[in-house]
Amino acid sequence: MSNHRNLLFEPPLSGIWLLLKDKSIAAAFSGGKDSLALLHYLKLHEHTLNTRIHALHVNHLLRGGESNRDEAFCRRYCEEHGIIFKARTVDVMQSSLVRERGVEYAARKLRYELLLQERESAGYDYILTAHTLDDKVETFFTDLITGASIFTLGGVEELHEWILRPFLAVTSKMVEEFLQAHKLTPIYDSSNSDIRYVRNMVRTYTPFLLTMKATVLRIQEESARLASWLAERTERAVVNAGGDFVELDRNILAEMSEPERGFIIGRWISRLCRGGKVHTDIIIKAIEQRDSFRLSLPMGYLAEFSFNALRIFPAERLNPFSYIKKPGELVVQIPNRKAQITFPATLKERRLIIRSRADGDKFHGKKLKKLFSDAKLPLI
């Protein structure tokens, strides 16, 4: 081991580690070198943290027998070290996200969805991932290549909602020294050599990129501060928001400065559908011209001005739907809208048909479309 300071040989007694003491936690565990080092480090200090270590593995079914080998490796390691282990499987290639955004994006999104499900079902306070300082620098250049703006170069955060990344001050060299000292051999993911994936291409230049570490980290910090400041200034434009949509007040957007409009619109289309600056610019131009329009966005999303609101939502919300509320039911799920309807007790025993609006629908002799328009309600 070299004579430089290696954080992995110190106990977790300060900084981000203090958040984990006495908490219920689980570590995302792929079996690769970083996640193996994180899980082993957590196990070594289980009593210091006063917690029981859990490990979560996601099998993406992308590499045939190699994917199953990875899961078996992770399961065996956890059994040997007294760690509670759970594996989940997701068929990434069957996801529509692959066609829309590629394998790399689909795998990441589906993986985090499964981790969230596990957190909610098991009640974990945090789920830990093993992102390192090298990953943080690589992310900067990956973001540049894939179309980041000055507002979105903040990189991965140490703590974001329920995801905690305690290794962001740890380098790959430290990880390798730690694994060697504890005689641990990680598994190797052959897809990490496939330079068709942007991050892998960037990773081949990591030694060179790390020479710019100080500059990269400074820009990331400045970008994060700028984004936080703008988020506070622009949040007032959000009328309504959910997991897959947002509604922004058009009048408030019109009053904002161009950087503020660019930030909040760009932030939402990036978050919802990975849209880019070109889409943001089109929307801003429409705001200035007071146009009514509908714009197709990536991943099957639409942006639409309707009355005094800008709405960004999945295009599937425009698809017709019909569901039946059976007698005895008070709650009906509407998958098309990712929503549910709760009926009053007086309607509990009624059989009702719930469907989308159709052309020609009338209520008390007036067309629904006209009633919606008069009330300034969206037709979706």
C-alpha positions as CSV (number, residue, x, y, z in Angstrom):
1,M,0.0,0.0,0.0
2,S,1.3,3.5,-0.9
3,N,2.0,6.1,1.8
4,H,-0.7,8.5,0.8
5,R,-3.8,8.9,3.0
6,N,-6.4,6.3,2.3
7,L,-9.8,7.2,3.7
8,L,-11.0,3.6,3.6
9,F,-8.6,2.6,6.4
10,E,-10.3,5.1,8.7
11,P,-13.5,4.5,10.8
12,P,-16.7,6.2,9.7
13,L,-16.9,8.7,12.5
14,S,-17.5,12.0,10.8
15,G,-19.0,13.8,7.8
16,I,-21.6,12.0,5.7
17,W,-21.2,8.8,7.8
18,L,-22.9,10.4,10.8
19,L,-26.2,10.3,8.9
20,L,-26.0,6.5,8.9
21,K,-25.6,5.9,12.6
22,D,-28.6,4.0,14.0
23,K,-30.3,4.0,10.6
24,S,-31.8,1.3,8.4
25,I,-29.6,1.1,5.3
26,A,-29.0,-1.0,2.2
27,A,-26.1,-0.9,-0.3
28,A,-26.6,-1.4,-4.0
29,F,-24.3,-4.3,-4.8
30,S,-23.2,-5.2,-8.3
31,G,-20.1,-7.2,-7.3
32,G,-17.8,-4.7,-9.1
33,K,-14.8,-3.3,-7.3
34,D,-16.5,-0.1,-6.0
35,S,-19.6,-1.7,-4.7
36,L,-17.6,-4.6,-3.1
37,A,-15.4,-2.2,-1.3
38,L,-18.4,-0.2,0.0
39,L,-20.2,-3.3,1.2
40,H,-17.1,-4.7,2.9
41,Y,-16.3,-1.4,4.5
42,L,-19.9,-1.2,5.9
43,K,-19.7,-4.7,7.2
44,L,-16.4,-4.0,9.0
45,H,-18.0,-1.0,10.7
46,E,-21.4,-2.4,11.3
47,H,-21.2,-2.1,15.1
48,T,-19.8,1.5,14.9
49,L,-22.8,2.5,12.8
50,N,-25.1,0.5,15.0
51,T,-27.0,-1.0,12.0
52,R,-27.6,-4.3,10.2
53,I,-26.2,-4.2,6.7
54,H,-28.4,-5.2,3.8
55,A,-27.4,-5.6,0.1
56,L,-29.5,-5.1,-3.0
57,H,-28.6,-6.6,-6.3
58,V,-30.3,-5.8,-9.7
59,N,-29.9,-8.4,-12.5
60,H,-30.5,-6.5,-15.8
61,L,-30.4,-9.8,-17.8
62,L,-28.2,-8.0,-20.3
63,R,-25.2,-10.4,-20.5
64,G,-26.7,-13.8,-20.4
65,G,-24.7,-16.2,-18.2
66,E,-22.5,-13.4,-17.0
67,S,-25.4,-11.6,-15.4
68,N,-26.4,-14.8,-13.5
69,R,-22.8,-15.2,-12.5
70,D,-22.7,-11.7,-11.0
71,E,-25.9,-12.4,-9.0
72,A,-24.5,-15.7,-7.7
73,F,-21.2,-14.0,-6.7
74,C,-23.1,-11.3,-4.8
75,R,-25.3,-13.8,-3.0
76,R,-22.3,-16.0,-2.0
77,Y,-20.3,-13.0,-0.7
78,C,-23.3,-11.9,1.5
79,E,-23.9,-15.4,2.8
80,E,-20.2,-15.7,3.8
81,H,-20.2,-12.4,5.5
82,G,-23.6,-12.4,7.3
83,I,-25.2,-9.7,5.1
84,I,-28.9,-9.8,4.3
85,F,-29.1,-10.1,0.5
86,K,-31.9,-9.5,-1.9
87,A,-31.8,-9.7,-5.7
88,R,-34.3,-8.2,-8.2
89,T,-34.5,-8.9,-11.9
90,V,-35.5,-6.6,-14.7
91,D,-35.5,-7.3,-18.4
92,V,-33.9,-4.1,-19.7
93,M,-34.1,-5.0,-23.4
94,Q,-37.8,-5.5,-23.2
95,S,-38.3,-1.9,-21.9
96,S,-39.6,0.7,-24.3
97,L,-37.0,3.0,-22.8
98,V,-34.3,1.1,-24.8
99,R,-35.8,2.2,-28.1
100,E,-36.3,5.8,-26.9
101,R,-33.1,6.5,-24.9
102,G,-30.8,3.5,-25.2
103,V,-29.7,0.6,-23.1
104,E,-27.5,2.7,-20.7
105,Y,-30.3,5.1,-19.8
106,A,-32.9,2.4,-19.5
107,A,-30.8,0.2,-17.2
108,R,-30.1,3.1,-14.9
109,K,-33.7,4.3,-14.7
110,L,-35.1,0.8,-14.1
111,R,-32.5,0.0,-11.6
112,Y,-33.3,3.1,-9.5
113,E,-37.0,2.3,-9.8
114,L,-36.4,-1.1,-8.3
115,L,-34.2,0.3,-5.5
116,L,-37.0,2.8,-4.7
117,Q,-39.5,0.0,-4.5
118,E,-37.2,-2.0,-2.1
119,R,-36.7,1.1,0.0
120,E,-40.5,1.7,0.3
121,S,-41.3,-2.0,1.0
122,A,-38.5,-2.5,3.5
123,G,-38.5,0.9,5.1
124,Y,-34.8,1.8,4.6
125,D,-33.7,5.2,5.6
126,Y,-31.1,5.3,2.9
127,I,-29.8,3.3,0.0
128,L,-26.1,3.7,-0.6
129,T,-24.3,3.6,-3.9
130,A,-20.6,3.3,-4.4
131,H,-19.9,6.3,-6.7
132,T,-16.3,7.5,-6.2
133,L,-14.4,10.7,-6.9
134,D,-13.3,9.2,-10.3
135,D,-17.0,8.7,-11.1
136,K,-17.7,12.3,-10.2
137,V,-15.1,13.6,-12.6
138,E,-16.2,11.2,-15.4
139,T,-19.8,12.4,-14.9
140,F,-18.7,15.9,-15.7
141,F,-17.4,14.9,-19.1
142,T,-20.2,12.5,-19.8
143,D,-22.7,15.3,-19.1
144,L,-20.8,17.6,-21.5
145,I,-21.0,15.0,-24.3
146,T,-24.7,14.2,-23.8
147,G,-25.8,17.9,-23.8
148,A,-25.6,19.4,-20.3
149,S,-26.0,23.1,-19.7
150,I,-24.3,25.3,-17.2
151,F,-27.2,24.6,-14.8
152,T,-26.8,20.8,-14.9
153,L,-23.1,20.3,-14.5
154,G,-23.4,19.8,-10.7
155,G,-22.6,16.1,-11.0
156,V,-23.6,13.4,-8.6
157,E,-24.6,14.6,-5.1
158,E,-23.5,13.0,-1.8
159,L,-27.1,13.0,-0.7
160,H,-30.1,13.2,-2.9
161,E,-33.4,12.4,-1.3
162,W,-33.0,8.7,-0.2
163,I,-29.8,8.0,-2.2
164,L,-26.6,8.5,-0.3
165,R,-23.1,8.3,-1.8
166,P,-20.5,8.1,0.9
167,F,-17.5,7.3,-1.3
168,L,-17.4,10.6,-3.3
169,A,-14.2,11.6,-1.6
170,V,-12.7,8.1,-2.3
171,T,-10.5,7.5,-5.4
172,S,-10.3,4.3,-7.5
173,K,-6.7,3.9,-6.2
174,M,-8.0,3.9,-2.6
175,V,-10.6,1.2,-3.5
176,E,-8.0,-1.0,-5.2
177,E,-5.7,-0.7,-2.2
178,F,-8.5,-1.5,0.2
179,L,-9.5,-4.6,-1.8
180,Q,-6.0,-5.8,-2.0
181,A,-5.4,-5.3,1.8
182,H,-8.6,-7.4,2.5
183,K,-7.8,-10.0,-0.1
184,L,-11.1,-9.4,-2.0
185,T,-11.5,-10.0,-5.7
186,P,-14.4,-8.3,-7.5
187,I,-16.1,-9.5,-10.6
188,Y,-15.5,-7.8,-13.9
189,D,-18.4,-6.6,-16.1
190,S,-17.4,-7.2,-19.7
191,S,-19.8,-4.4,-20.9
192,N,-17.5,-1.9,-19.2
193,S,-15.2,-2.3,-22.2
194,D,-17.9,-1.5,-24.7
195,I,-17.1,2.1,-25.9
196,R,-20.4,2.4,-27.6
197,Y,-21.6,3.5,-24.1
198,V,-20.6,7.1,-23.5
199,R,-19.4,6.6,-20.0
200,N,-17.1,3.8,-21.0
201,M,-15.7,5.9,-23.8
202,V,-15.0,8.7,-21.2
203,R,-13.6,6.2,-18.8
204,T,-10.8,5.2,-21.2
205,Y,-9.4,8.8,-20.7
206,T,-9.8,8.8,-16.9
207,P,-6.1,9.2,-16.1
208,F,-5.9,12.3,-18.3
209,L,-9.3,13.7,-17.1
210,L,-8.2,13.4,-13.4
211,T,-5.4,15.9,-14.1
212,M,-8.2,18.4,-14.3
213,K,-9.9,17.2,-11.1
214,A,-9.6,20.5,-9.2
215,T,-11.1,22.5,-12.1
216,V,-13.9,20.0,-12.7
217,L,-14.9,19.9,-9.0
218,R,-14.9,23.7,-8.8
219,I,-17.2,24.0,-11.9
220,Q,-19.5,21.3,-10.5
221,E,-19.8,23.1,-7.2
222,E,-20.5,26.4,-8.9
223,S,-23.1,24.8,-11.2
224,A,-24.8,23.2,-8.2
225,R,-24.9,26.5,-6.3
226,L,-26.3,28.3,-9.4
227,A,-29.0,25.7,-9.9
228,S,-30.0,25.8,-6.2
229,W,-30.3,29.6,-6.4
230,L,-32.4,29.5,-9.6
231,A,-34.6,26.7,-8.2
232,E,-35.6,28.9,-5.3
233,R,-36.4,31.9,-7.7
234,T,-38.4,29.9,-10.2
235,E,-40.3,27.4,-8.0
236,R,-43.3,29.8,-7.9
237,A,-44.1,29.0,-11.5
238,V,-44.9,25.4,-10.7
239,V,-48.7,25.0,-10.5
240,N,-48.8,21.3,-10.2
241,A,-46.3,18.4,-10.6
242,G,-46.2,14.7,-10.3
243,G,-43.8,11.8,-11.1
244,D,-44.4,12.1,-14.9
245,F,-45.8,15.6,-15.5
246,V,-45.5,19.3,-14.7
247,E,-47.8,22.3,-15.1
248,L,-46.2,25.7,-15.2
249,D,-47.9,29.1,-15.0
250,R,-47.4,30.8,-18.4
251,N,-47.9,34.3,-17.1
252,I,-45.2,33.8,-14.4
253,L,-42.9,32.3,-17.0
254,A,-43.4,35.4,-19.2
255,E,-42.4,37.7,-16.4
256,M,-39.2,35.8,-15.7
257,S,-35.8,36.7,-17.1
258,E,-34.6,34.5,-20.0
259,P,-32.0,32.6,-17.8
260,E,-34.8,31.9,-15.3
261,R,-37.2,30.6,-18.0
262,G,-34.4,28.6,-19.5
263,F,-33.5,27.0,-16.2
264,I,-37.0,25.9,-15.0
265,I,-38.2,24.7,-18.4
266,G,-34.9,23.0,-19.2
267,R,-34.8,21.4,-15.7
268,W,-38.2,19.8,-16.1
269,I,-37.9,18.5,-19.7
270,S,-34.5,17.1,-18.7
271,R,-36.0,15.4,-15.6
272,L,-39.1,14.1,-17.3
273,C,-37.9,13.1,-20.8
274,R,-34.2,13.9,-21.2
275,G,-35.1,16.8,-23.5
276,G,-32.4,19.3,-24.4
277,K,-31.7,23.0,-25.1
278,V,-33.2,22.9,-28.5
279,H,-36.6,21.9,-27.0
280,T,-36.2,24.6,-24.3
281,D,-35.5,27.3,-26.9
282,I,-38.6,26.4,-28.9
283,I,-40.8,26.6,-25.8
284,I,-39.4,29.9,-24.7
285,K,-40.0,31.4,-28.2
286,A,-43.6,30.3,-28.0
287,I,-44.0,32.0,-24.6
288,E,-42.7,35.2,-26.0
289,Q,-45.0,35.1,-29.0
290,R,-48.0,34.0,-27.0
291,D,-48.5,31.1,-29.4
292,S,-50.7,28.1,-28.6
293,F,-48.9,25.0,-29.6
294,R,-48.0,21.3,-29.0
295,L,-44.4,20.1,-29.2
296,S,-43.2,16.5,-29.4
297,L,-40.4,15.7,-26.9
298,P,-38.2,12.7,-26.4
299,M,-39.4,9.5,-24.7
300,G,-43.0,10.0,-25.9
301,Y,-43.7,13.3,-24.1
302,L,-45.5,16.4,-25.2
303,A,-45.2,20.1,-24.3
304,E,-48.5,22.0,-24.7
305,F,-49.7,25.5,-24.0
306,S,-53.3,25.5,-23.0
307,F,-54.9,28.7,-21.7
308,N,-52.4,30.2,-19.2
309,A,-50.4,27.0,-18.5
310,L,-47.5,25.1,-20.0
311,R,-47.9,21.4,-19.5
312,I,-45.3,18.7,-20.1
313,F,-46.8,15.2,-20.0
314,P,-46.6,11.7,-21.5
315,A,-48.4,11.6,-24.9
316,E,-50.2,8.4,-23.8
317,R,-52.4,10.6,-21.6
318,L,-54.2,11.5,-24.9
319,N,-55.0,7.9,-25.6
320,P,-58.7,6.9,-25.0
321,F,-59.3,4.8,-21.9
322,S,-62.3,3.2,-20.2
323,Y,-62.5,1.6,-16.7
324,I,-65.4,0.3,-14.7
325,K,-66.0,1.0,-11.0
326,K,-67.7,-2.1,-9.7
327,P,-70.2,-2.1,-6.9
328,G,-68.5,-2.1,-3.5
329,E,-65.4,-0.2,-4.8
330,L,-64.5,3.3,-3.6
331,V,-61.1,3.6,-5.3
332,V,-60.3,3.0,-8.9
333,Q,-56.8,3.0,-10.4
334,I,-56.3,4.8,-13.8
335,P,-53.0,3.4,-15.2
336,N,-53.3,5.6,-18.3
337,R,-53.0,8.7,-16.0
338,K,-50.9,7.0,-13.2
339,A,-53.7,8.2,-10.9
340,Q,-56.6,7.0,-8.8
341,I,-60.1,8.2,-8.2
342,T,-61.7,8.0,-4.8
343,F,-65.5,8.1,-4.8
344,P,-67.7,9.2,-1.9
345,A,-69.4,6.6,0.2
346,T,-72.8,7.4,-1.4
347,L,-71.5,5.9,-4.7
348,K,-70.0,2.8,-3.2
349,E,-72.6,0.4,-4.5
350,R,-73.0,2.1,-7.9
351,R,-71.5,0.6,-11.1
352,L,-69.9,3.4,-13.0
353,I,-68.0,3.7,-16.3
354,I,-64.9,6.0,-16.2
355,R,-63.6,7.0,-19.6
356,S,-61.8,9.7,-21.5
357,R,-63.7,12.5,-23.2
358,A,-64.8,11.8,-26.7
359,D,-65.8,14.2,-29.5
360,G,-69.5,15.0,-29.3
361,D,-69.8,14.4,-25.5
362,K,-72.4,16.6,-24.0
363,F,-73.5,17.5,-20.5
364,H,-77.0,19.1,-20.0
365,G,-77.1,19.8,-23.7
366,K,-73.7,21.5,-23.9
367,K,-70.6,20.0,-25.5
368,L,-68.0,19.0,-22.9
369,K,-65.3,20.6,-25.0
370,K,-67.0,23.9,-24.8
371,L,-67.6,23.5,-21.1
372,F,-63.9,22.8,-20.5
373,S,-63.0,25.8,-22.7
374,D,-65.3,28.1,-20.8
375,A,-63.9,26.9,-17.5
376,K,-60.3,27.2,-18.9
377,L,-59.6,23.6,-18.1
378,P,-57.2,21.4,-20.1
379,L,-58.7,18.8,-22.4
380,I,-56.2,16.1,-21.4
